[in-house]
Amino acid sequence: MVDVCQCKLDQSCACSQFDAYAEECGDRGIDLNDWRKDVEFCPFECSGGQVYLPNGALPSPSCLNRNPTVTSRARGCFCPEGEYLQEGVCVGAAQCRCLHEGVFYEP
């Protein structure tokens, strides 16, 4: 891990180092997954209506599997509670398309 001081004024360099530090701590049983909330210059950009979660469930709920069995956890972009991932976008249950015999149907 590079010393954050070597990053000088490059904030993206510092962010990746903070992330590596948090991961190393996690490997040792110390949970620093939510460090980004305290470092405003290190936002985690999410798209498709997703939000950053420091400890999201994997696999994440989708329209095709709304209640998957959680096998692990990770930090990253996830749909907000009550929404499901469909083709990279978070949608409410009423907007989920149905899959029948390999064909998607609109709700």
N, C-alpha and C positions, 0 to 999 in steps of 0.2 A: 504494500500500500504506500502510495506517495504521500509525503507530508503535505497537509493542506496549505501550509505556509509557502510551499513552492508554487502554488497556484497563483500567487500574487493577486491580481485583480480579476482573474478569470473565474467568474462565479460558477460556470458550468463545470469547470475542473473541480472546484470545491464540492459541488453537489455530488459528483460521482464518487469522490473520496468519502464524503459523509455516508453515502449509500453503502459503499464497501465496508466501512466501519460498522454500520448497523448490521450488516449481514454477518460479519465476523463475530460481533457480540451475540447475535442470534444463535450462531453455531455453538456458542459457549453457554447458552441458556439465559441470556440477558436480552429482553425484548425492547428493542429501540425502533421497531417498525414504523412507529408514528412520528418519527423525527421531523418529517417535512412540515408538520403544522407549526413548528417553532422556528423554521427557517424560511422566511417569506420569499427569498430570492431563489428557492429551489422548488417551484411548483411542479407537479406531475400532470402533464397535459393529457387529457382524455377526450375522446371524440365519441360521436354517436349517442350523446346523452349519458355516457358512462361517467362515473365518479371514482376518484382515487380512494382506495381502502387499504389501510396498512396490513390487514389480516383477512383478506377475502377468501371465501370458500372455493375450492376446486373439486370437481368441475363446477363452473358457475351455472346457475339456472338459465335455461334457454326455452324458447317456445316449444321445442321438441321434447324437452325434459325439464319440466318445471320444478321438480323436487329430486335432484340427483343426490346420490349418496356421497357425502363429502369424504374425499380420500386424502386431501391435504389442504394447506392454506398458503397463501402468497400475498405479497403486496403488489398492487397494480390497479388497472381500471376494471370496474365491475358495474353492472346495472344497479340503480338504486333499489332498495327494498320494494317488492311488489311489481317490479318490471322484469322483463325477460329479454335476453339477447336474441335477435333475429337478423341475420345478414349484417352483423356489425352495428346494429342500432338497437337501443333499448326501447321496448314497447310495452304497453299494458296488456294484460291477458286478453282483453277484448279485441286487440289489434293483431294478435298472433294468427298467422295463417295456419291452416290445417294441412297435414300431409296424409294423403290416402293413396296407396298403391303407387308411390313414387311421384305423385303430382301434388303441387301446392295449390290450395284453394283459399281465396280471400274469406275473411270472417263474415 
